[in-house]
């Protein structure tokens, strides 16, 4: 068991983490993997008093996390920070002609990790971004996304973070059931896809 008594766990990221949460309700975790992981953990270990917060925002890129990191991370003083970011850094290249160079992605990501380490001494969980080739355009994204996945792996090692290889996990799952069962549009998880993330997240913190 890695989560200590009275831990504060902060989920950060984009729409996959956001999952329709109510921004006006600090206790609302949305309907995706943060809610699923938190609910299972809290039901299994109620005596630990762990608090879960979701600050994922749909459409965010790593640059957006950097801009709001003080307010939406540092000021909340979490003891654990779980981050899933990166797919929009690739997506905007293809739908808006607004790419995020790998070097910019890495610099901004390293900045938020340094802030988290130096100001909070919080433990880190880094989730790699993912895509499944449900269509030809999604398959083409690999050219842009794969280098960013490599950055997340590199940073996880550099900052001694727990690492969730979600791109590989979804690729493995797609060998058991068609890709759109897990990620209907190749990006956003179905309920089963969210449950798959939650299951692996819980295993990573040794709670499952």
Z-matrix of the N, CA and C atoms (Angstrom, degrees):
N
C 1 1.470
C 2 1.522 1 109.45
N 3 1.334 2 116.39 1 117.75
C 4 1.453 3 120.69 2 -177.22
C 5 1.524 4 113.45 3 -95.71
N 6 1.331 5 117.73 4 -29.24
C 7 1.467 6 119.73 5 -178.76
C 8 1.524 7 110.09 6 -77.44
N 9 1.321 8 115.15 7 120.35
C 10 1.463 9 120.62 8 -176.80
C 11 1.528 10 110.91 9 -78.10
N 12 1.327 11 116.52 10 163.20
C 13 1.460 12 120.73 11 174.90
C 14 1.524 13 109.71 12 -56.79
N 15 1.333 14 115.42 13 138.89
C 16 1.471 15 123.02 14 178.10
C 17 1.528 16 113.14 15 61.74
N 18 1.316 17 117.25 16 23.56
C 19 1.467 18 120.83 17 174.97
C 20 1.525 19 110.17 18 -63.34
N 21 1.323 20 115.31 19 153.11
C 22 1.466 21 122.04 20 172.71
C 23 1.519 22 106.85 21 -117.70
N 24 1.324 23 116.20 22 114.86
C 25 1.458 24 122.49 23 -176.53
C 26 1.525 25 108.76 24 -105.43
N 27 1.328 26 116.11 25 122.99
C 28 1.462 27 121.70 26 179.31
C 29 1.521 28 109.99 27 -109.81
N 30 1.330 29 116.21 28 122.35
C 31 1.462 30 121.85 29 172.72
C 32 1.528 31 108.57 30 -93.69
N 33 1.333 32 116.51 31 129.63
C 34 1.457 33 121.19 32 179.78
C 35 1.520 34 110.33 33 -130.38
N 36 1.338 35 115.55 34 148.75
C 37 1.452 36 118.74 35 178.06
C 38 1.508 37 112.86 36 159.09
N 39 1.339 38 114.33 37 -149.12
C 40 1.462 39 122.09 38 -175.07
C 41 1.533 40 110.25 39 -109.75
N 42 1.332 41 117.86 40 -146.61
C 43 1.464 42 121.15 41 -174.61
C 44 1.522 43 113.04 42 -64.72
N 45 1.330 44 117.46 43 -29.53
C 46 1.459 45 119.60 44 179.56
C 47 1.527 46 109.90 45 -63.28
N 48 1.316 47 116.74 46 -38.00
C 49 1.462 48 121.72 47 177.57
C 50 1.524 49 110.96 48 -80.83
N 51 1.328 50 116.61 49 -42.79
C 52 1.463 51 122.88 50 178.96
C 53 1.525 52 110.74 51 -52.00
N 54 1.334 53 116.47 52 -56.13
C 55 1.476 54 122.93 53 175.16
C 56 1.522 55 112.71 54 49.57
N 57 1.332 56 116.22 55 40.77
C 58 1.456 57 120.56 56 173.22
C 59 1.510 58 115.83 57 75.86
N 60 1.323 59 117.81 58 23.31
C 61 1.469 60 119.47 59 -179.01
C 62 1.527 61 111.44 60 -66.17
N 63 1.314 62 116.33 61 156.25
C 64 1.459 63 123.77 62 176.73
C 65 1.531 64 108.19 63 -86.80
N 66 1.340 65 116.73 64 111.70
C 67 1.466 66 120.36 65 -175.16
C 68 1.526 67 112.47 66 -66.11
N 69 1.335 68 117.16 67 -17.50
C 70 1.465 69 119.87 68 -178.57
C 71 1.524 70 112.18 69 -89.15
N 72 1.321 71 116.74 70 -5.91
C 73 1.466 72 121.33 71 -176.47
C 74 1.527 73 109.30 72 -119.07
N 75 1.311 74 116.04 73 106.33
C 76 1.463 75 121.70 74 -176.30
C 77 1.523 76 112.76 75 -61.27
N 78 1.316 77 117.00 76 -22.71
C 79 1.466 78 119.78 77 -178.20
C 80 1.526 79 113.48 78 -89.99
N 81 1.335 80 116.59 79 -9.38
C 82 1.464 81 120.25 80 -176.83
C 83 1.528 82 109.75 81 -77.62
N 84 1.325 83 116.48 82 123.17
C 85 1.464 84 121.69 83 -178.24
C 86 1.524 85 112.68 84 -101.51
N 87 1.346 86 118.14 85 5.65
C 88 1.449 87 120.32 86 -176.09
C 89 1.522 88 110.78 87 79.32
N 90 1.336 89 115.63 88 -165.76
C 91 1.462 90 120.38 89 -176.53
C 92 1.528 91 112.50 90 -115.73
N 93 1.327 92 117.49 91 13.44
C 94 1.456 93 120.90 92 -174.62
C 95 1.519 94 114.23 93 -108.62
N 96 1.321 95 115.44 94 -151.75
C 97 1.463 96 120.24 95 -172.90
C 98 1.524 97 114.85 96 -60.63
N 99 1.362 98 121.33 97 -34.09
C 100 1.464 99 117.92 98 176.55
C 101 1.532 100 112.26 99 -60.93
N 102 1.345 101 116.19 100 -43.60
C 103 1.464 102 119.92 101 177.98
C 104 1.522 103 111.16 102 -63.19
N 105 1.333 104 116.06 103 -43.72
C 106 1.465 105 119.72 104 -177.93
C 107 1.522 106 111.67 105 -64.65
N 108 1.321 107 117.07 106 -46.15
C 109 1.465 108 120.91 107 -179.82
C 110 1.521 109 111.03 108 -65.10
N 111 1.333 110 116.21 109 -44.95
C 112 1.459 111 120.31 110 -178.98
C 113 1.520 112 111.44 111 -65.15
N 114 1.327 113 116.85 112 -40.98
C 115 1.456 114 120.31 113 -178.49
C 116 1.524 115 111.28 114 -64.78
N 117 1.318 116 116.09 115 -45.77
C 118 1.463 117 119.40 116 179.68
C 119 1.524 118 110.11 117 -63.71
N 120 1.322 119 116.47 118 -46.05
C 121 1.467 120 119.39 119 -178.52
C 122 1.525 121 110.65 120 -61.82
N 123 1.319 122 116.81 121 -46.18
C 124 1.462 123 120.43 122 -176.45
C 125 1.525 124 111.97 123 -66.40
N 126 1.338 125 117.01 124 -34.16
C 127 1.467 126 119.93 125 177.96
C 128 1.521 127 111.64 126 -72.49
N 129 1.334 128 116.00 127 -31.67
C 130 1.464 129 120.74 128 -177.05
C 131 1.521 130 112.06 129 -84.49
N 132 1.326 131 116.38 130 -34.50
C 133 1.472 132 121.13 131 -176.39
C 134 1.529 133 110.97 132 -128.96
N 135 1.330 134 117.92 133 57.70
C 136 1.472 135 119.36 134 -176.66
C 137 1.520 136 113.00 135 -62.59
N 138 1.325 137 115.96 136 -28.44
C 139 1.466 138 119.70 137 -177.06
C 140 1.519 139 113.22 138 -68.76
N 141 1.344 140 117.92 139 -16.13
C 142 1.462 141 120.38 140 -176.50
C 143 1.529 142 112.91 141 -79.35
N 144 1.322 143 117.29 142 -19.50
C 145 1.457 144 120.51 143 175.38
C 146 1.515 145 114.46 144 64.37
N 147 1.326 146 116.80 145 33.27
C 148 1.468 147 120.35 146 -179.20
C 149 1.527 148 109.94 147 -75.94
N 150 1.323 149 116.41 148 135.84
C 151 1.455 150 122.73 149 178.42
C 152 1.529 151 108.91 150 -104.84
N 153 1.334 152 116.60 151 135.19
C 154 1.458 153 122.04 152 179.70
C 155 1.530 154 109.99 153 -116.79
N 156 1.322 155 116.09 154 135.19
C 157 1.466 156 122.69 155 179.54
C 158 1.529 157 108.31 156 -128.41
N 159 1.319 158 116.95 157 138.09
C 160 1.462 159 121.97 158 176.20
C 161 1.525 160 108.97 159 -116.18
N 162 1.337 161 116.08 160 120.00
C 163 1.464 162 120.92 161 176.44
C 164 1.525 163 111.61 162 -122.90
N 165 1.330 164 116.93 163 23.60
C 166 1.458 165 119.74 164 174.21
C 167 1.519 166 110.51 165 -64.75
N 168 1.332 167 116.57 166 143.65
C 169 1.463 168 121.55 167 178.96
C 170 1.525 169 109.19 168 -131.30
N 171 1.311 170 115.82 169 124.82
C 172 1.457 171 122.17 170 -178.40
C 173 1.525 172 111.24 171 -55.50
N 174 1.323 173 116.14 172 136.05
C 175 1.453 174 121.54 173 177.29
C 176 1.514 175 114.99 174 87.95
N 177 1.316 176 117.58 175 -7.85
C 178 1.468 177 119.82 176 -175.98
C 179 1.518 178 112.70 177 -66.27
N 180 1.331 179 113.20 178 145.57
C 181 1.448 180 122.60 179 167.43
C 182 1.530 181 107.72 180 -112.75
N 183 1.306 182 116.76 181 175.06
C 184 1.462 183 118.74 182 -177.54
C 185 1.523 184 110.79 183 -62.18
N 186 1.330 185 117.87 184 -30.99
C 187 1.467 186 120.63 185 177.58
C 188 1.528 187 111.17 186 -63.36
N 189 1.340 188 116.18 187 -32.83
C 190 1.467 189 119.72 188 178.46
C 191 1.525 190 111.07 189 -70.71
N 192 1.329 191 116.62 190 -38.79
C 193 1.464 192 119.64 191 175.60
C 194 1.518 193 109.72 192 -59.63
N 195 1.321 194 116.58 193 -44.00
C 196 1.465 195 120.57 194 -179.53
C 197 1.525 196 111.09 195 -58.07
N 198 1.328 197 116.87 196 -43.22
C 199 1.460 198 121.12 197 -177.12
C 200 1.519 199 112.37 198 -65.58
N 201 1.328 200 117.96 199 -33.37
C 202 1.469 201 120.58 200 -175.65
C 203 1.527 202 112.61 201 -108.14
N 204 1.321 203 117.55 202 13.13
C 205 1.456 204 120.01 203 -171.80
C 206 1.529 205 112.87 204 -66.09
N 207 1.313 206 117.60 205 -36.60
C 208 1.471 207 119.35 206 -179.92
C 209 1.526 208 110.28 207 -64.08
N 210 1.320 209 116.56 208 -48.66
C 211 1.464 210 121.12 209 -176.93
C 212 1.523 211 112.31 210 -71.45
N 213 1.332 212 116.00 211 -44.54
C 214 1.467 213 120.27 212 -170.82
C 215 1.523 214 114.07 213 -98.05
N 216 1.327 215 116.59 214 4.86
C 217 1.469 216 119.11 215 173.85
C 218 1.527 217 110.66 216 -138.70
N 219 1.320 218 117.07 217 -68.85
C 220 1.468 219 120.64 218 -171.45
C 221 1.531 220 111.34 219 -56.12
N 222 1.327 221 117.48 220 -46.46
C 223 1.469 222 121.02 221 -175.96
C 224 1.533 223 112.62 222 -66.27
N 225 1.321 224 117.20 223 -19.28
C 226 1.472 225 120.53 224 -178.54
C 227 1.520 226 112.95 225 -90.48
N 228 1.319 227 116.05 226 -7.43
C 229 1.466 228 123.25 227 172.76
C 230 1.538 229 113.58 228 51.60
N 231 1.333 230 117.03 229 49.74
C 232 1.464 231 118.30 230 175.76
C 233 1.521 232 111.31 231 -69.23
N 234 1.321 233 115.90 232 155.68
C 235 1.461 234 120.61 233 173.47
C 236 1.524 235 111.35 234 -97.52
N 237 1.336 236 115.91 235 -17.28
C 238 1.458 237 123.21 236 174.76
C 239 1.521 238 108.34 237 -133.00
N 240 1.334 239 117.19 238 137.33
C 241 1.462 240 121.66 239 176.77
C 242 1.525 241 108.52 240 -128.21
N 243 1.330 242 115.35 241 119.07
C 244 1.467 243 122.47 242 179.24
C 245 1.524 244 108.30 243 -107.91
N 246 1.335 245 116.81 244 123.96
C 247 1.467 246 121.82 245 -173.83
C 248 1.526 247 110.64 246 -122.55
N 249 1.329 248 114.78 247 129.57
C 250 1.463 249 121.82 248 171.35
C 251 1.524 250 106.88 249 -131.05
N 252 1.322 251 116.86 250 105.74
C 253 1.466 252 122.03 251 -175.73
C 254 1.528 253 108.41 252 -147.84
N 255 1.337 254 115.97 253 153.18
C 256 1.451 255 118.69 254 171.97
C 257 1.512 256 115.81 255 137.44
N 258 1.344 257 118.16 256 -28.87
C 259 1.457 258 117.61 257 -175.21
C 260 1.524 259 111.38 258 -66.44
N 261 1.331 260 118.69 259 -35.64
C 262 1.459 261 119.96 260 179.37
C 263 1.523 262 111.88 261 -71.90
N 264 1.333 263 116.82 262 -26.10
C 265 1.461 264 119.76 263 175.16
C 266 1.521 265 110.65 264 -63.28
N 267 1.327 266 116.82 265 -29.24
C 268 1.467 267 121.07 266 173.87
C 269 1.522 268 111.79 267 -87.35
N 270 1.328 269 117.80 268 -44.16
C 271 1.466 270 122.93 269 -174.07
C 272 1.531 271 111.72 270 -57.79
N 273 1.349 272 117.25 271 -43.04
C 274 1.458 273 120.25 272 -176.43
C 275 1.523 274 112.53 273 -63.82
N 276 1.327 275 117.01 274 -22.42
C 277 1.471 276 119.05 275 174.29
C 278 1.518 277 110.78 276 -62.90
N 279 1.323 278 115.98 277 -36.19
C 280 1.460 279 120.37 278 -172.00
C 281 1.519 280 113.69 279 -93.86
N 282 1.332 281 118.24 280 -29.78
C 283 1.468 282 117.94 281 -178.21
C 284 1.521 283 113.35 282 -103.35
N 285 1.347 284 117.55 283 -13.34
C 286 1.471 285 120.03 284 -176.90
C 287 1.527 286 112.86 285 -133.73
N 288 1.326 287 117.91 286 3.23
C 289 1.463 288 122.14 287 -176.12
C 290 1.538 289 110.35 288 52.46
N 291 1.339 290 115.00 289 42.80
C 292 1.469 291 121.43 290 -177.72
C 293 1.530 292 108.42 291 -130.52
N 294 1.311 293 117.37 292 72.85
C 295 1.463 294 120.06 293 -175.45
C 296 1.520 295 112.68 294 -73.20
N 297 1.320 296 115.33 295 156.60
C 298 1.460 297 122.58 296 170.14
C 299 1.528 298 107.10 297 -110.74
N 300 1.318 299 118.61 298 109.42
C 301 1.459 300 119.44 299 178.23
C 302 1.521 301 111.30 300 -58.36
N 303 1.325 302 115.91 301 147.69
C 304 1.463 303 120.33 302 179.92
C 305 1.519 304 111.34 303 -54.69
N 306 1.333 305 117.18 304 -39.06
C 307 1.466 306 121.56 305 -178.05
C 308 1.530 307 111.44 306 -64.70
N 309 1.331 308 117.21 307 -39.49
C 310 1.465 309 121.91 308 177.68
C 311 1.524 310 109.99 309 -68.20
N 312 1.327 311 116.06 310 -43.66
C 313 1.460 312 121.01 311 177.11
C 314 1.526 313 110.70 312 -56.66
N 315 1.323 314 116.45 313 -47.06
C 316 1.461 315 120.37 314 -178.12
C 317 1.522 316 111.71 315 -66.76
N 318 1.329 317 117.37 316 -41.59
C 319 1.468 318 120.69 317 -178.46
C 320 1.526 319 111.44 318 -64.29
N 321 1.330 320 116.85 319 -44.43
C 322 1.463 321 120.03 320 -179.49
C 323 1.526 322 111.34 321 -68.97
N 324 1.319 323 116.75 322 -39.11
C 325 1.467 324 120.75 323 179.15
C 326 1.532 325 109.55 324 -65.62
N 327 1.325 326 116.98 325 -43.67
C 328 1.464 327 119.95 326 179.42
C 329 1.534 328 110.62 327 -63.05
N 330 1.325 329 116.31 328 -35.92
C 331 1.475 330 120.48 329 178.88
C 332 1.528 331 110.79 330 -60.11
N 333 1.339 332 117.73 331 -48.86
C 334 1.463 333 118.42 332 -176.86
C 335 1.533 334 110.93 333 -68.88
N 336 1.314 335 117.10 334 -31.12
C 337 1.466 336 119.09 335 178.08
C 338 1.530 337 110.72 336 -71.00
N 339 1.309 338 117.25 337 -39.13
C 340 1.473 339 119.82 338 176.69
C 341 1.518 340 110.89 339 -64.05
N 342 1.336 341 116.26 340 -43.37
C 343 1.464 342 119.59 341 178.00
C 344 1.529 343 110.68 342 -59.03
N 345 1.315 344 116.09 343 -43.25
C 346 1.460 345 121.20 344 -178.67
C 347 1.527 346 110.90 345 -65.54
N 348 1.307 347 116.11 346 -42.98
C 349 1.467 348 120.43 347 -179.52
C 350 1.527 349 111.05 348 -69.06
N 351 1.316 350 117.29 349 -47.22
C 352 1.460 351 120.54 350 -171.62
C 353 1.524 352 113.05 351 -76.36
N 354 1.333 353 117.27 352 -34.49
C 355 1.468 354 119.96 353 -175.83
C 356 1.526 355 113.37 354 -95.79
N 357 1.321 356 117.26 355 -25.05
C 358 1.462 357 119.86 356 -175.56
C 359 1.515 358 113.45 357 -117.84
N 360 1.318 359 116.88 358 -24.79
C 361 1.471 360 121.64 359 -171.34
C 362 1.532 361 109.94 360 56.24
N 363 1.334 362 115.32 361 30.99
C 364 1.463 363 120.06 362 -178.74
C 365 1.527 364 110.15 363 -77.25
N 366 1.311 365 115.32 364 151.26
C 367 1.458 366 120.81 365 174.06
C 368 1.528 367 109.04 366 -80.43
N 369 1.328 368 115.66 367 148.55
C 370 1.460 369 121.28 368 -171.39
C 371 1.527 370 112.11 369 -116.89
N 372 1.328 371 114.72 370 141.29
C 373 1.458 372 122.52 371 170.72
C 374 1.525 373 106.31 372 -124.96
N 375 1.328 374 117.07 373 115.50
C 376 1.459 375 121.07 374 -179.19
C 377 1.525 376 109.59 375 -108.59
N 378 1.325 377 115.41 376 126.17
C 379 1.461 378 122.32 377 179.64
C 380 1.522 379 108.37 378 -108.28
N 381 1.326 380 117.00 379 126.89
C 382 1.455 381 118.22 380 179.56
C 383 1.530 382 110.04 381 -73.48
N 384 1.347 383 117.71 382 143.95
C 385 1.462 384 120.22 383 175.08
C 386 1.525 385 109.90 384 -67.99
N 387 1.312 386 115.87 385 165.32
C 388 1.463 387 119.59 386 -172.18
C 389 1.525 388 111.03 387 -149.82
N 390 1.330 389 115.05 388 159.36
C 391 1.453 390 122.22 389 172.42
C 392 1.526 391 106.83 390 -154.52
N 393 1.333 392 116.02 391 145.99
C 394 1.456 393 121.15 392 172.69
C 395 1.525 394 108.99 393 -118.35
N 396 1.336 395 117.44 394 144.44
C 397 1.476 396 121.23 395 -172.68
C 398 1.519 397 113.19 396 -80.48
N 399 1.339 398 116.09 397 65.38
C 400 1.467 399 119.24 398 178.44
C 401 1.525 400 111.37 399 -74.11
N 402 1.328 401 116.93 400 -13.52
C 403 1.460 402 122.52 401 177.76
C 404 1.526 403 107.90 402 -149.58
N 405 1.334 404 116.29 403 166.43
C 406 1.456 405 119.81 404 -177.49
C 407 1.526 406 111.93 405 -64.04
N 408 1.327 407 117.06 406 -37.07
C 409 1.463 408 118.23 407 -178.69
C 410 1.526 409 111.10 408 -67.55
N 411 1.339 410 116.63 409 -37.66
C 412 1.467 411 118.52 410 177.58
C 413 1.531 412 110.28 411 -64.16
N 414 1.303 413 117.43 412 -39.77
C 415 1.460 414 120.56 413 178.19
C 416 1.524 415 111.07 414 -60.89
N 417 1.335 416 116.40 415 -35.80
C 418 1.466 417 120.89 416 -178.64
C 419 1.525 418 112.35 417 -68.55
N 420 1.330 419 117.11 418 -21.99
C 421 1.463 420 120.16 419 -179.23
C 422 1.525 421 113.25 420 -64.75
N 423 1.327 422 117.03 421 -19.11
C 424 1.466 423 119.31 422 -175.34
C 425 1.522 424 111.74 423 -57.19
N 426 1.326 425 116.34 424 -32.84
C 427 1.465 426 119.63 425 179.51
C 428 1.521 427 111.42 426 -56.17
N 429 1.333 428 115.98 427 -38.64
C 430 1.462 429 120.62 428 -178.60
C 431 1.527 430 112.25 429 -89.41
N 432 1.332 431 116.39 430 -37.10
C 433 1.461 432 119.57 431 -173.35
C 434 1.530 433 112.66 432 -76.69
N 435 1.313 434 117.77 433 -38.33
C 436 1.468 435 119.66 434 -175.06
C 437 1.534 436 113.09 435 -56.45
N 438 1.346 437 119.69 436 -43.73
C 439 1.467 438 118.19 437 176.54
C 440 1.531 439 113.41 438 -62.43
N 441 1.332 440 116.90 439 -31.25
C 442 1.468 441 119.61 440 178.47
C 443 1.536 442 110.70 441 -73.72
N 444 1.321 443 117.17 442 -35.36
C 445 1.456 444 120.00 443 173.43
C 446 1.518 445 109.89 444 -60.95
N 447 1.319 446 116.98 445 -41.15
C 448 1.467 447 120.60 446 177.74
C 449 1.520 448 111.71 447 -61.95
N 450 1.324 449 116.59 448 -36.23
C 451 1.473 450 120.77 449 176.84
C 452 1.525 451 110.39 450 -62.96
N 453 1.329 452 116.88 451 -45.10
C 454 1.469 453 119.78 452 -178.83
C 455 1.528 454 110.03 453 -62.67
N 456 1.314 455 117.03 454 -41.52
C 457 1.473 456 120.23 455 177.68
C 458 1.527 457 110.74 456 -61.83
N 459 1.315 458 116.14 457 -43.01
C 460 1.469 459 121.44 458 179.48
C 461 1.527 460 110.86 459 -62.42
N 462 1.326 461 116.86 460 -44.72
C 463 1.460 462 120.96 461 -178.44
C 464 1.528 463 111.51 462 -69.11
N 465 1.320 464 116.69 463 -35.36
C 466 1.463 465 119.53 464 177.45
C 467 1.520 466 110.39 465 -59.79
N 468 1.325 467 116.69 466 -42.03
C 469 1.458 468 120.14 467 178.10
C 470 1.523 469 111.14 468 -68.69
N 471 1.319 470 115.69 469 -41.64
C 472 1.475 471 120.90 470 -177.64
C 473 1.522 472 111.77 471 -63.33
N 474 1.324 473 116.98 472 -37.43
C 475 1.464 474 120.75 473 -175.58
C 476 1.531 475 112.26 474 -103.20
N 477 1.316 476 116.68 475 12.34
C 478 1.466 477 121.70 476 176.34
C 479 1.528 478 111.19 477 54.73
N 480 1.326 479 115.73 478 44.22
C 481 1.459 480 121.99 479 -177.98
C 482 1.527 481 110.62 480 -92.30
N 483 1.323 482 115.63 481 154.41
C 484 1.460 483 120.27 482 165.44
C 485 1.527 484 106.66 483 -68.76
N 486 1.324 485 116.88 484 135.30
C 487 1.461 486 120.87 485 -175.18
C 488 1.520 487 110.70 486 -118.52
N 489 1.342 488 116.09 487 129.80
C 490 1.467 489 121.65 488 176.04
C 491 1.529 490 108.87 489 -109.33
N 492 1.330 491 118.23 490 110.68
C 493 1.464 492 122.18 491 -178.68
C 494 1.523 493 111.95 492 -80.59
N 495 1.329 494 116.24 493 67.01
C 496 1.458 495 120.13 494 -170.20
C 497 1.521 496 113.15 495 -65.82
N 498 1.320 497 118.38 496 -32.13
C 499 1.462 498 118.92 497 178.12
C 500 1.525 499 110.11 498 -62.25
N 501 1.309 500 115.95 499 -42.99
C 502 1.461 501 120.15 500 176.90
C 503 1.520 502 112.57 501 -68.45
N 504 1.326 503 115.73 502 -37.75
C 505 1.469 504 120.13 503 179.74
C 506 1.524 505 110.61 504 -63.21
N 507 1.344 506 117.13 505 -42.88
C 508 1.464 507 119.52 506 178.75
C 509 1.528 508 111.43 507 -70.57
N 510 1.325 509 117.52 508 -35.82
C 511 1.462 510 119.59 509 176.32
C 512 1.531 511 110.47 510 -61.84
N 513 1.318 512 116.21 511 -41.26
C 514 1.464 513 120.51 512 177.84
C 515 1.530 514 110.48 513 -65.55
N 516 1.325 515 116.48 514 -42.43
C 517 1.464 516 120.31 515 179.55
C 518 1.524 517 111.12 516 -62.87
N 519 1.343 518 116.72 517 -34.91
C 520 1.464 519 120.98 518 -178.59
C 521 1.523 520 112.06 519 -70.03
N 522 1.325 521 116.72 520 -12.32
C 523 1.468 522 119.85 521 173.53
C 524 1.527 523 111.18 522 -80.48
N 525 1.335 524 116.39 523 -15.65
C 526 1.459 525 121.50 524 179.82
C 527 1.523 526 112.48 525 -98.65
N 528 1.313 527 116.23 526 -29.64
C 529 1.467 528 122.17 527 -177.78
C 530 1.525 529 107.48 528 -151.57
N 531 1.293 530 119.53 529 148.77
C 532 1.460 531 122.46 530 -173.67
C 533 1.524 532 111.95 531 -54.65
N 534 1.331 533 114.61 532 150.82
C 535 1.470 534 120.98 533 -173.57
C 536 1.519 535 112.88 534 -55.15
N 537 1.350 536 117.02 535 -42.03
C 538 1.469 537 118.41 536 -175.52
C 539 1.527 538 112.98 537 -73.79
N 540 1.327 539 118.36 538 -7.35
C 541 1.463 540 120.27 539 170.50
C 542 1.525 541 109.67 540 -68.39
N 543 1.328 542 116.37 541 -36.34
C 544 1.473 543 122.19 542 -177.63
C 545 1.527 544 112.04 543 -90.31
N 546 1.333 545 115.74 544 -44.40
C 547 1.466 546 122.10 545 -176.93
C 548 1.525 547 107.11 546 -133.25
N 549 1.338 548 118.90 547 90.55
C 550 1.463 549 121.20 548 -172.87
C 551 1.519 550 114.54 549 -53.70
N 552 1.350 551 117.90 550 -35.42
C 553 1.460 552 120.28 551 177.81
C 554 1.522 553 111.84 552 -108.15
N 555 1.317 554 116.37 553 12.56
C 556 1.455 555 121.12 554 -178.41
C 557 1.506 556 114.37 555 86.85
N 558 1.340 557 116.73 556 -9.93
C 559 1.471 558 121.91 557 -174.75
C 560 1.522 559 111.61 558 -127.53
N 561 1.334 560 116.42 559 -53.92
C 562 1.467 561 120.70 560 -172.75
C 563 1.528 562 110.18 561 -89.99
N 564 1.330 563 117.03 562 125.86
C 565 1.466 564 119.94 563 -175.48
C 566 1.529 565 113.50 564 -69.68
N 567 1.306 566 114.91 565 146.80
C 568 1.453 567 122.14 566 164.16
C 569 1.527 568 107.87 567 -72.55
N 570 1.325 569 117.18 568 179.70
C 571 1.462 570 118.98 569 175.21
C 572 1.528 571 110.29 570 -59.68
N 573 1.330 572 116.78 571 -39.73
C 574 1.459 573 119.64 572 177.39
C 575 1.522 574 111.09 573 -64.80
N 576 1.328 575 116.64 574 -38.23
C 577 1.460 576 120.26 575 177.60
C 578 1.512 577 112.29 576 -64.47
N 579 1.325 578 116.45 577 -43.35
C 580 1.476 579 119.84 578 176.29
C 581 1.529 580 110.48 579 -62.66
N 582 1.321 581 116.37 580 -41.21
C 583 1.464 582 119.66 581 179.41
C 584 1.525 583 111.10 582 -63.95
N 585 1.332 584 116.67 583 -34.79
C 586 1.459 585 120.33 584 177.42
C 587 1.534 586 110.58 585 -64.61
N 588 1.330 587 116.89 586 -42.31
C 589 1.469 588 119.89 587 176.09
C 590 1.524 589 110.12 588 -62.82
N 591 1.340 590 116.61 589 -47.85
C 592 1.467 591 120.62 590 -178.44
C 593 1.524 592 111.27 591 -59.75
N 594 1.317 593 116.96 592 -42.45
C 595 1.460 594 121.49 593 179.22
C 596 1.527 595 110.95 594 -59.23
N 597 1.316 596 116.66 595 -46.50
C 598 1.458 597 120.12 596 -179.10
C 599 1.521 598 111.86 597 -72.04
N 600 1.327 599 117.26 598 -32.17
C 601 1.468 600 120.51 599 175.54
C 602 1.520 601 109.84 600 -63.56
N 603 1.329 602 117.03 601 -46.84
C 604 1.456 603 121.22 602 179.69
C 605 1.521 604 111.59 603 -63.31
N 606 1.323 605 116.62 604 -38.72
C 607 1.467 606 119.25 605 176.71
C 608 1.530 607 110.49 606 -64.63
N 609 1.310 608 117.33 607 -35.72
C 610 1.461 609 121.33 608 -179.43
C 611 1.522 610 112.31 609 -65.61
N 612 1.332 611 116.89 610 -33.51
C 613 1.465 612 119.72 611 177.99
C 614 1.539 613 110.71 612 -96.78
N 615 1.324 614 113.96 613 14.14
C 616 1.475 615 121.94 614 174.99
C 617 1.524 616 112.66 615 58.37
N 618 1.337 617 114.95 616 41.17
C 619 1.463 618 120.19 617 179.50
C 620 1.520 619 111.17 618 -112.25
N 621 1.323 620 117.25 619 6.54
C 622 1.460 621 120.93 620 -178.25
C 623 1.524 622 109.43 621 -140.10
